[in-house]
């Protein structure tokens, strides 16, 4: 379980396709050694919950299975790319965002980016499978970042991104055509399911 508040970043060090159809991903994760990360721990990389398979100080290895590649943008990760890193919540941690599972539903394209006040407004394609769960003033996880939905259209939604988030996360570099990982608010998912 994660909060969607990104405090750390990472850099992709390597990606290696595996014959079975998955991918081995190596990321230099800021502060991993201080967080006492061990193999078997969960870390969200751009919002995708991954299990640590090996660690050497701050360099962390993950196996990314075909299901995860099909639903996320991790298959497009390139050496040197900066990623959002969030370590799993511990009992008693401050909850500043919303509950994020790291179970990414879809990767979607950024359609537009426009300055707005001190921040930026991003328009993102709204995949069909997420349409029942995305509502104005609701939450969505975008690349693992807990964001509030500012507007919704039939096949798009917008988020207003504040300067702190632009500086600290991948959302600050996202441009039209880029893919971002999306996860619906779990509470919305369960409410619609009822």
N, CA and C of each residue as an Amber inpcrd file, in Angstrom:
protein
   582
   0.8550000  -1.1720000   0.0000000   0.0000000   0.0000000   0.0000000
   0.8980000   1.2300000   0.0000000   0.4820000   2.2330000  -0.7660000
   1.2390000   3.4600000  -0.9140000   0.3020000   4.6490000  -0.7050000
   0.8830000   5.8520000  -0.6240000   0.0720000   7.0440000  -0.3930000
  -0.0340000   7.9430000  -1.6140000   0.8330000   7.7540000  -2.6090000
   0.8370000   8.6330000  -3.7700000   1.5740000   9.9370000  -3.5370000
   2.2700000  10.0440000  -2.4020000   3.1110000  11.2080000  -2.1310000
   4.5500000  10.7990000  -2.4450000   5.1080000  11.3630000  -3.4860000
   6.4220000  10.9540000  -3.9740000   7.4980000  11.7740000  -3.2870000
   8.3210000  11.1010000  -2.4930000   9.4180000  11.7640000  -1.7830000
  10.7740000  11.4590000  -2.3970000  10.8440000  10.4130000  -3.2140000
  12.1240000   9.9750000  -3.7550000  12.0300000   9.7810000  -5.2630000
  13.1960000   9.8270000  -5.8880000  13.2530000   9.5590000  -7.3240000
  14.2680000   8.4540000  -7.5660000  14.2860000   7.9910000  -8.7710000
  15.2370000   6.9610000  -9.1610000  15.6360000   7.1710000 -10.5990000
  16.6530000   6.4180000 -11.0110000  17.1210000   6.4630000 -12.3950000
  17.2280000   5.0300000 -12.8930000  16.6460000   4.7660000 -14.0550000
  16.7340000   3.4370000 -14.6580000  18.1830000   3.1820000 -15.0410000
  18.7420000   2.1090000 -14.5120000  20.1220000   1.7400000 -14.8550000
  20.1750000   0.7140000 -15.9720000  19.1380000  -0.1500000 -16.0540000
  19.1640000  -1.1920000 -17.0770000  17.7770000  -1.8030000 -17.2310000
  17.4740000  -2.2230000 -18.4360000  16.2830000  -3.0340000 -18.7130000
  16.7210000  -4.1850000 -19.5980000  16.3100000  -5.3980000 -19.2380000
  16.6760000  -6.5770000 -20.0260000  15.4430000  -7.4340000 -20.2530000
  15.0090000  -7.5480000 -21.5300000  13.9060000  -8.4740000 -21.8050000
  14.3330000  -9.8960000 -21.4460000  13.3840000 -10.6710000 -20.9540000
  13.6630000 -12.0780000 -20.6480000  12.9090000 -12.9420000 -21.6430000
  13.4580000 -14.1130000 -21.9740000  12.8500000 -14.9550000 -23.0170000
  11.3890000 -15.3150000 -22.7510000  11.0050000 -15.3920000 -21.4910000
   9.6350000 -15.7770000 -21.1480000   8.6360000 -14.6580000 -21.4220000
   9.0920000 -13.4720000 -21.7890000   8.1980000 -12.3820000 -22.1340000
   8.1710000 -11.2390000 -21.1480000   8.8890000 -11.3300000 -20.0610000
   8.9240000 -10.2510000 -19.0870000  10.1310000  -9.3630000 -19.2870000
  10.5140000  -8.6950000 -18.2040000  11.5980000  -7.7220000 -18.2520000
  12.2870000  -7.6970000 -16.8970000  13.6080000  -7.5930000 -16.8940000
  14.3420000  -7.3220000 -15.6570000  14.6610000  -5.8420000 -15.6500000
  14.2880000  -5.1870000 -14.5740000  14.4480000  -3.7480000 -14.4480000
  15.3850000  -3.4590000 -13.2880000  16.3880000  -2.6280000 -13.5410000
  17.3240000  -2.2050000 -12.4910000  17.2150000  -0.6920000 -12.3490000
  16.9640000  -0.2480000 -11.1010000  16.7640000   1.1710000 -10.8220000
  17.6390000   1.5870000  -9.6510000  18.3460000   2.7100000  -9.8130000
  19.0450000   3.3150000  -8.6820000  18.0080000   4.1500000  -7.9440000
  17.5910000   3.6420000  -6.7870000  16.5060000   4.2520000  -6.0070000
  17.0730000   5.1140000  -4.8910000  16.7570000   6.3890000  -4.9330000
  17.1950000   7.3050000  -3.8950000  16.7440000   6.7830000  -2.5260000
  17.7150000   6.7030000  -1.5930000  17.4450000   6.3810000  -0.1940000
  17.0970000   4.9220000   0.0850000  17.2640000   4.0230000  -0.8740000
  16.9010000   2.6110000  -0.6510000  17.6660000   2.0080000   0.5170000
  18.9540000   2.2960000   0.6110000  19.7580000   1.7330000   1.7020000
  19.2640000   2.2260000   3.0580000  18.9160000   3.5110000   3.1540000
  18.4210000   4.0680000   4.4150000  17.0380000   3.5440000   4.7750000
  16.2730000   3.1040000   3.7820000  14.9340000   2.5520000   4.0150000
  14.9970000   1.0640000   4.3710000  16.1990000   0.5100000   4.4670000
  16.3930000  -0.9120000   4.8090000  15.6450000  -1.8400000   3.8580000
  15.6750000  -1.5310000   2.5740000  15.0080000  -2.3520000   1.5670000
  15.6870000  -3.7120000   1.4800000  14.8760000  -4.7490000   1.3710000
  15.3520000  -6.1290000   1.2350000  14.6160000  -6.8030000   0.0890000
  15.2020000  -7.8770000  -0.4690000  14.4370000  -8.6550000  -1.4420000
  13.1180000  -9.0870000  -0.8010000  12.0650000  -9.0360000  -1.5700000
  10.6810000  -9.3520000  -1.1950000   9.8770000  -8.1070000  -0.8380000
  10.5390000  -6.9540000  -0.6020000   9.8260000  -5.7170000  -0.2860000
   9.1450000  -5.1610000  -1.5360000   8.1150000  -4.3530000  -1.3110000
   7.4060000  -3.6930000  -2.4030000   7.8610000  -2.2450000  -2.5180000
   8.1240000  -1.8360000  -3.7500000   8.4510000  -0.4430000  -4.0710000
   7.6270000  -0.0770000  -5.3040000   7.0270000   1.1120000  -5.2900000
   6.3010000   1.5850000  -6.4650000   7.2620000   2.3840000  -7.3450000
   7.3620000   1.9590000  -8.5890000   8.1620000   2.6460000  -9.5970000
   7.1810000   3.2230000 -10.6140000   7.1090000   4.5530000 -10.6860000
   6.1170000   5.2380000 -11.5270000   4.7150000   4.6850000 -11.2800000
   4.4450000   4.3870000 -10.0050000   3.1190000   3.9470000  -9.6160000
   2.8680000   2.4690000  -9.7060000   3.8230000   1.6950000 -10.2070000
   3.6540000   0.2540000 -10.3530000   4.3070000  -0.4420000  -9.1670000
   3.5240000  -1.1900000  -8.4160000   4.0540000  -1.9440000  -7.2820000
   4.8880000  -3.0990000  -7.8100000   6.1720000  -3.0880000  -7.4790000
   7.0970000  -4.1370000  -7.9030000   7.7520000  -4.7550000  -6.6740000
   8.1260000  -6.0110000  -6.7920000   8.7890000  -6.7210000  -5.7000000
  10.2910000  -6.7090000  -5.9380000  11.0340000  -6.3370000  -4.9180000
  12.4920000  -6.3120000  -4.9940000  13.0050000  -7.7530000  -5.1050000
  13.8580000  -8.0010000  -6.1020000  14.4720000  -9.3350000  -6.2430000
  15.9240000  -9.3380000  -5.7920000  16.5780000  -8.1800000  -5.8620000
  17.9650000  -8.0510000  -5.3920000  18.2380000  -6.5850000  -5.1170000
  19.1920000  -6.3450000  -4.2100000  19.5650000  -4.9630000  -3.8930000
  21.0470000  -4.8950000  -3.6000000  21.6840000  -3.8480000  -4.0960000
  23.0840000  -3.5660000  -3.8080000  23.1470000  -2.0820000  -3.4490000
  23.1190000  -1.7990000  -2.1670000  23.0510000  -0.4330000  -1.6320000
  21.7880000   0.2590000  -2.1530000  21.9060000   1.1840000  -3.1010000
  20.7240000   1.8810000  -3.6300000  20.2890000   1.3760000  -5.0000000
  20.9320000   0.3430000  -5.5190000  20.5660000  -0.2190000  -6.8210000
  19.6690000  -1.4330000  -6.5810000  18.4660000  -1.3510000  -7.1380000
  17.4280000  -2.3450000  -6.8530000  16.9980000  -3.0180000  -8.1530000
  16.8590000  -4.3480000  -8.0970000  16.4040000  -5.1270000  -9.2470000
  14.9700000  -5.5920000  -9.0320000  14.2220000  -5.6390000 -10.1600000
  12.8320000  -6.0810000 -10.1520000  12.5900000  -6.9770000 -11.3620000
  11.6820000  -7.9430000 -11.2240000  11.1600000  -8.6950000 -12.3630000
   9.8120000  -8.0900000 -12.7150000   9.6470000  -7.7100000 -13.9720000
   8.3890000  -7.1460000 -14.4520000   7.7570000  -8.1890000 -15.3650000
   6.5950000  -8.7020000 -14.9640000   5.9490000  -9.7910000 -15.7000000
   5.1210000  -9.2450000 -16.8600000   4.7630000 -10.1030000 -17.8260000
   4.0000000  -9.6420000 -18.9930000   2.7040000  -8.9050000 -18.6480000
   1.9640000  -9.3240000 -17.6180000   0.7340000  -8.6200000 -17.2190000
   1.0300000  -7.1650000 -16.8830000   2.1080000  -6.9220000 -16.1510000
   2.4770000  -5.5600000 -15.7710000   2.9060000  -4.7600000 -17.0030000
   3.6360000  -5.3870000 -17.8950000   4.0500000  -4.6940000 -19.1180000
   2.8480000  -4.3220000 -19.9810000   1.8130000  -5.1830000 -20.0000000
   0.6290000  -4.9300000 -20.8180000  -0.1970000  -3.7630000 -20.2740000
  -0.1550000  -3.5340000 -18.9580000  -1.0130000  -2.5170000 -18.3410000
  -0.2860000  -1.2150000 -18.0160000   1.0210000  -1.2050000 -18.1180000
   1.7820000  -0.0230000 -17.7140000   2.7130000   0.4330000 -18.8310000
   3.4040000   1.5270000 -18.5580000   4.3910000   2.0600000 -19.5060000
   5.8010000   1.5880000 -19.1670000   5.9570000   0.6420000 -18.2320000
   7.3050000   0.2140000 -17.8330000   8.0860000  -0.4270000 -18.9730000
   7.3980000  -0.9870000 -19.9370000   8.0890000  -1.5650000 -21.0960000
   8.8190000  -0.5210000 -21.9190000   8.4510000   0.7460000 -21.7500000
   9.1070000   1.8450000 -22.4690000  10.2590000   2.4650000 -21.6820000
  10.5180000   1.9680000 -20.4760000  11.5840000   2.5400000 -19.6340000
  12.9230000   2.4360000 -20.3470000  13.6930000   3.5010000 -20.2790000
  14.9980000   3.5510000 -20.9400000  16.0890000   3.9130000 -19.9430000
  17.2890000   3.4080000 -20.1900000  18.4470000   3.7070000 -19.3500000
  18.6080000   5.2200000 -19.2230000  18.7980000   5.6720000 -17.9860000
  18.9880000   7.0850000 -17.7120000  17.7010000   7.8400000 -17.4230000
  16.5570000   7.2120000 -17.6330000  15.2700000   7.8620000 -17.3940000
  15.0080000   8.0050000 -15.8970000  14.5150000   9.1600000 -15.4930000
  14.1490000   9.3710000 -14.0910000  12.7640000   8.8010000 -13.8510000
  12.5800000   8.1700000 -12.6880000  11.2990000   7.5710000 -12.3160000
  10.9200000   8.0040000 -10.9010000   9.6240000   7.9330000 -10.6130000
   9.1220000   8.1850000  -9.2650000   9.3180000   6.9210000  -8.4300000
   9.7840000   7.0940000  -7.1970000   9.9960000   5.9750000  -6.2790000
   9.2020000   6.2510000  -5.0090000   8.3850000   5.2640000  -4.6140000
   7.7050000   5.3470000  -3.3220000   7.8570000   4.0190000  -2.6100000
   8.3590000   4.0880000  -1.3860000   8.4810000   2.8960000  -0.5570000
   7.1370000   2.6150000   0.1050000   6.8470000   1.3350000   0.3410000
   5.5580000   0.9480000   0.9100000   5.3360000   1.6180000   2.2620000
   4.0690000   1.9440000   2.5240000   3.7060000   2.5490000   3.8080000
   3.9790000   1.5850000   4.9520000   4.3630000   2.1480000   6.0730000
   4.5140000   1.3780000   7.3060000   3.4100000   1.8180000   8.2590000
   3.0230000   0.9490000   9.1580000   2.0180000   1.3080000  10.1530000
   2.4730000   2.5740000  10.8740000   1.5790000   3.5420000  10.9780000
   1.8910000   4.7890000  11.6580000   2.4120000   5.8820000  10.7510000
   2.6930000   5.5800000   9.4620000   3.1520000   6.6160000   8.5380000
   2.0430000   7.6330000   8.2850000   2.4470000   8.8570000   8.0020000
   1.5030000   9.9140000   7.6520000   0.8830000   9.5920000   6.2960000
  -0.4320000   9.7540000   6.2010000  -1.1520000   9.5060000   4.9480000
  -1.5080000  10.8450000   4.3410000  -0.7330000  11.2910000   3.3620000
  -0.9560000  12.6190000   2.8100000  -1.6890000  12.6310000   1.4940000
  -1.7760000  11.5060000   0.8140000  -2.4260000  11.4670000  -0.4940000
  -3.7250000  10.6940000  -0.4200000  -3.7870000   9.5870000  -1.1500000
  -4.9080000   8.6630000  -1.0520000  -4.3470000   7.2580000  -1.1480000
  -5.1500000   6.2690000  -0.8460000  -4.6580000   4.8960000  -0.9170000
  -4.3390000   4.5380000  -2.3610000  -3.1140000   4.1050000  -2.5710000
  -2.6450000   3.6730000  -3.8810000  -2.1220000   2.2540000  -3.7050000
  -2.6330000   1.3340000  -4.5100000  -2.1980000  -0.0630000  -4.4070000
  -0.9610000  -0.3450000  -5.2580000  -0.7730000   0.4370000  -6.3160000
   0.3080000   0.1290000  -7.2500000  -0.1240000  -0.8860000  -8.2890000
  -1.4230000  -1.1630000  -8.3490000  -1.9790000  -2.0900000  -9.3420000
  -2.4820000  -1.2450000 -10.5150000  -1.5730000  -0.8640000 -11.3730000
  -1.8690000   0.0530000 -12.4690000  -2.9040000  -0.5620000 -13.4060000
  -3.9080000   0.2510000 -13.7490000  -4.9820000  -0.1990000 -14.6350000
  -4.6140000  -0.0710000 -16.1010000  -3.9840000   1.0440000 -16.4540000
  -3.6910000   1.3430000 -17.8550000  -2.5810000   2.3740000 -17.9510000
  -1.9280000   2.3750000 -19.0980000  -1.0490000   3.4870000 -19.4640000
  -1.8360000   4.3190000 -20.4670000  -1.8090000   5.6380000 -20.3030000
  -2.5730000   6.5180000 -21.1860000  -1.7050000   7.6820000 -21.6360000
  -2.0460000   8.2200000 -22.8070000  -1.2710000   9.3290000 -23.3770000
  -1.6610000  10.6630000 -22.7840000  -0.6410000  11.4890000 -22.5960000
  -0.8730000  12.8960000 -22.3020000  -1.3240000  13.5360000 -23.6120000
  -2.4710000  14.2020000 -23.5670000  -3.0320000  14.8290000 -24.7700000
  -2.6220000  16.2860000 -24.9130000  -2.5010000  16.9840000 -23.7930000
  -2.1610000  18.4100000 -23.8380000  -1.5230000  18.8120000 -22.5190000
  -0.7330000  19.8730000 -22.5950000  -0.0900000  20.4550000 -21.4120000
  -0.1550000  21.9710000 -21.5760000  -0.6820000  22.6320000 -20.5430000
  -0.8100000  24.0940000 -20.6240000  -0.4770000  24.6980000 -19.2710000
   0.2400000  25.8360000 -19.2640000   0.4960000  26.5140000 -17.9990000
  -0.8250000  26.9840000 -17.3930000  -0.8770000  26.9420000 -16.0610000
  -2.0730000  27.4080000 -15.3500000  -1.6200000  27.9460000 -14.0060000
  -1.6890000  29.2750000 -13.8490000  -1.1880000  29.8750000 -12.6160000
   0.2700000  29.5100000 -12.4370000   0.6360000  29.0720000 -11.2180000
   2.0200000  28.6570000 -10.9530000   2.2940000  27.2340000 -11.4270000
   1.2590000  26.5250000 -11.8100000   1.4040000  25.1130000 -12.1700000
   1.1250000  24.8360000 -13.6250000   0.6710000  23.6220000 -13.8710000
   0.4060000  23.1380000 -15.2210000  -0.8730000  22.3110000 -15.1830000
  -1.6420000  22.3810000 -16.2460000  -2.8010000  21.5060000 -16.4010000
  -2.4600000  20.4810000 -17.4750000  -2.6060000  19.2140000 -17.1080000
  -2.3900000  18.1120000 -18.0540000  -3.7280000  17.5060000 -18.4260000
  -3.9480000  17.3410000 -19.7230000  -5.1010000  16.5940000 -20.2100000
  -4.5930000  15.2130000 -20.6150000  -5.2720000  14.1860000 -20.1070000
  -4.8350000  12.8040000 -20.2950000  -5.9800000  12.0070000 -20.9060000
  -5.6550000  11.1200000 -21.8350000  -6.6710000  10.2290000 -22.4030000
  -7.2600000   9.3790000 -21.2760000  -8.5730000   9.1720000 -21.3310000
  -9.2680000   8.3840000 -20.3160000  -9.6410000   7.0380000 -20.9200000
  -8.8730000   5.9920000 -20.5830000  -9.1550000   4.6710000 -21.1360000
 -10.5650000   4.2000000 -20.7610000 -11.1630000   3.4380000 -21.6330000
 -12.5230000   2.9350000 -21.4490000 -12.6940000   2.2230000 -20.1070000
 -11.7030000   1.4160000 -19.7120000 -11.8300000   0.6530000 -18.4680000
 -11.8100000   1.5280000 -17.2150000 -11.3740000   2.7780000 -17.3260000
 -11.3240000   3.6660000 -16.1580000 -12.4710000   4.6750000 -16.1100000
 -13.2420000   4.7750000 -17.1640000 -14.2890000   5.8000000 -17.2260000
 -15.2850000   5.7430000 -16.0760000 -15.7090000   4.5760000 -15.5970000
 -16.6680000   4.5710000 -14.4790000 -16.0890000   5.1010000 -13.1640000
 -14.7540000   5.1470000 -13.0410000 -14.1190000   5.4630000 -11.7600000
 -13.5510000   6.8710000 -11.6540000 -13.4790000   7.5860000 -12.7630000
 -12.8350000   8.8980000 -12.7660000 -13.9160000   9.9750000 -12.7840000
 -13.9480000  10.7690000 -11.7160000 -14.9480000  11.8230000 -11.5420000
 -14.2490000  13.1130000 -11.1090000 -14.8280000  14.2370000 -11.4910000
 -14.2830000  15.5260000 -11.0710000 -14.2010000  15.5800000  -9.5490000
 -13.0640000  16.0400000  -9.0600000 -12.7140000  16.1670000  -7.6430000
 -12.4700000  14.8200000  -6.9710000 -12.4630000  13.7550000  -7.7480000
 -12.0350000  12.4550000  -7.2320000 -10.5280000  12.3420000  -7.3530000
 -10.0030000  11.1930000  -6.9790000  -8.5620000  10.9510000  -7.0520000
  -8.2350000   9.9750000  -8.1680000  -7.0130000  10.0970000  -8.6700000
  -6.4240000   9.1120000  -9.5550000  -4.9320000   9.1200000  -9.2560000
  -4.2950000   8.0050000  -9.4820000  -2.8430000   7.9400000  -9.3680000
  -2.2710000   8.0410000 -10.7710000  -1.4140000   9.0450000 -11.0100000
  -0.7760000   9.2690000 -12.3050000   0.7330000   9.1190000 -12.1150000
   1.3080000   8.0570000 -12.6790000   2.7220000   7.7160000 -12.4470000
   3.0000000   7.5760000 -10.9480000   1.9750000   7.1400000 -10.1990000
   2.1250000   6.9350000  -8.7660000   1.8430000   8.1540000  -7.9260000
   1.5750000   9.2910000  -8.5650000   1.3290000  10.5360000  -7.8440000
  -0.1700000  10.6620000  -7.5680000  -0.5250000  10.8860000  -6.3220000
  -1.9140000  11.1250000  -5.9540000  -2.3160000  12.5030000  -6.4470000
  -3.2570000  12.5440000  -7.4030000  -3.7070000  13.8210000  -7.9540000
  -5.2270000  13.8920000  -7.9380000  -5.7260000  15.1120000  -7.8760000
  -7.1620000  15.3650000  -7.9080000  -7.5830000  15.6220000  -9.3480000
  -8.6760000  15.0180000  -9.7400000  -9.2110000  15.2120000 -11.0870000
  -9.8620000  16.5950000 -11.1440000  -9.3960000  17.4360000 -12.0700000
  -9.8950000  18.8040000 -12.1920000 -11.0730000  18.9120000 -13.1520000
 -11.1130000  18.0670000 -14.1650000 -12.1950000  18.0920000 -15.1590000
 -12.2350000  16.7370000 -15.8480000 -13.4260000  16.3870000 -16.3610000
 -13.5950000  15.0980000 -17.0440000 -14.4320000  15.3100000 -18.2930000
 -13.9770000  14.7260000 -19.3970000 -14.7540000  14.6850000 -20.6300000
 -15.0850000  13.2420000 -20.9460000 -15.6420000  13.0030000 -22.1160000
 -16.0370000  11.6400000 -22.4690000 -14.8480000  10.6980000 -22.5500000
 -13.7400000  11.1720000 -23.1300000 -12.5950000  10.2910000 -23.3120000
 -11.2830000  10.9310000 -22.8310000 -11.3890000  11.8850000 -21.9100000
 -10.2170000  12.5520000 -21.3440000 -10.5420000  13.0210000 -19.9290000
  -9.4700000  13.3200000 -19.1870000  -9.6130000  14.0000000 -17.9020000
  -8.4300000  14.9230000 -17.7420000  -8.5570000  15.8840000 -16.8160000
  -7.4760000  16.8340000 -16.5860000  -7.0870000  16.8420000 -15.1190000
  -5.8080000  17.0990000 -14.9050000  -5.2820000  17.2870000 -13.5590000
  -4.5310000  18.6090000 -13.5230000  -4.6850000  19.3300000 -12.4260000
  -3.9570000  20.5840000 -12.2090000  -2.7800000  20.2450000 -11.3050000
  -1.5800000  20.3920000 -11.8300000  -0.3750000  19.9540000 -11.1270000
   0.3280000  21.1670000 -10.5170000   0.5650000  21.1040000  -9.2170000
   1.1930000  22.2140000  -8.4960000   2.7100000  22.2180000  -8.7280000
   3.3700000  23.3660000  -8.4970000   4.8120000  23.4660000  -8.7430000
   5.6400000  22.4180000  -7.9940000   5.3190000  22.1420000  -6.7380000
   6.0760000  21.1490000  -5.9660000   6.0560000  19.7850000  -6.6450000
   4.9020000  19.3840000  -7.1360000   4.7690000  18.0980000  -7.8200000
   5.4910000  18.1180000  -9.1560000   5.4220000  19.2500000  -9.8570000
   6.1350000  19.3760000 -11.1350000   7.6360000  19.2030000 -10.9390000
   8.1580000  19.7800000  -9.8580000   9.5960000  19.7160000  -9.6080000
  10.0340000  18.3380000  -9.1240000   9.2110000  17.7020000  -8.3060000
   9.6180000  16.4850000  -7.6100000   9.3500000  15.1890000  -8.3790000
   8.4200000  15.2170000  -9.3540000   7.9720000  13.9720000  -9.9850000
   8.1080000  14.0010000 -11.4990000   7.8430000  12.8600000 -12.1030000
   7.8820000  12.7370000 -13.5590000   6.8130000  13.5870000 -14.2360000
   5.7550000  13.9640000 -13.5170000   4.7030000  14.7700000 -14.1400000
   5.2430000  16.1060000 -14.6380000   6.3240000  16.5850000 -14.0550000
   6.9370000  17.8370000 -14.4990000   7.5650000  17.7470000 -15.8770000
   7.8540000  16.5380000 -16.3290000   8.4750000  16.3550000 -17.6410000
   7.5380000  15.7540000 -18.6720000   6.3380000  15.4090000 -18.2740000
   5.4090000  14.7720000 -19.2120000   4.8890000  15.7880000 -20.2210000
   4.8930000  15.3630000 -21.4960000   4.4800000  16.2170000 -22.6100000
   3.4770000  15.4480000 -23.4610000   2.7430000  16.1450000 -24.3330000
   1.8070000  15.4410000 -25.2070000   2.4910000  14.2880000 -25.9440000
   1.8110000  13.1460000 -25.9210000   2.3350000  11.9300000 -26.5400000
   2.9870000  10.9810000 -25.5600000   3.4230000  11.4880000 -24.4080000
   4.0230000  10.6260000 -23.3890000   2.9610000   9.7490000 -22.7440000
   3.3740000   8.5650000 -22.3130000   2.4870000   7.6610000 -21.5830000
   2.6920000   7.8330000 -20.0880000   1.5810000   7.8100000 -19.3440000
   1.6640000   7.7950000 -17.8870000   0.8360000   6.6180000 -17.3660000
   1.2670000   6.0780000 -16.2370000   0.5680000   4.9630000 -15.6070000
  -0.5980000   5.4960000 -14.7860000  -1.7620000   4.8870000 -14.9470000
  -2.9570000   5.3190000 -14.2310000  -3.5080000   4.1930000 -13.3670000
  -3.9040000   4.5640000 -12.1590000  -4.6090000   3.6520000 -11.2640000
  -5.8220000   4.3830000 -10.7100000  -6.9870000   3.7650000 -10.8400000
  -8.2130000   4.3490000 -10.3060000  -8.1590000   4.3490000  -8.7850000
  -8.8310000   5.3200000  -8.1960000  -8.9830000   5.3790000  -6.7470000
  -9.6790000   4.0950000  -6.2950000  -9.0570000   3.3260000  -5.3850000
  -9.6630000   2.0600000  -4.9620000 -11.0460000   2.2360000  -4.3400000
 -11.2830000   3.3420000  -3.6520000 -12.6010000   3.5550000  -3.0520000
 -13.6460000   3.7160000  -4.1550000 -13.3090000   4.4470000  -5.2140000
 -14.2280000   4.5850000  -6.3420000 -14.4910000   3.2320000  -6.9890000
 -13.4520000   2.4260000  -7.1130000 -13.6040000   1.0940000  -7.7240000
 -14.5960000   0.2460000  -6.9220000 -14.4500000   0.2530000  -5.5920000
 -15.3400000  -0.5590000  -4.7690000 -16.7480000   0.0210000  -4.7340000
 -16.8790000   1.3560000  -4.7200000 -18.1990000   1.9860000  -4.7180000
 -18.9630000   1.6530000  -5.9970000 -18.2940000   1.7570000  -7.1470000
 -18.9380000   1.4340000  -8.4150000 -19.2840000  -0.0540000  -8.4520000
 -18.4190000  -0.8850000  -7.9000000 -18.6630000  -2.3240000  -7.8810000
 -19.8760000  -2.7280000  -7.0650000 -20.2040000  -1.9490000  -6.0500000
 -21.3770000  -2.2480000  -5.2350000 -22.6560000  -1.9140000  -5.9730000
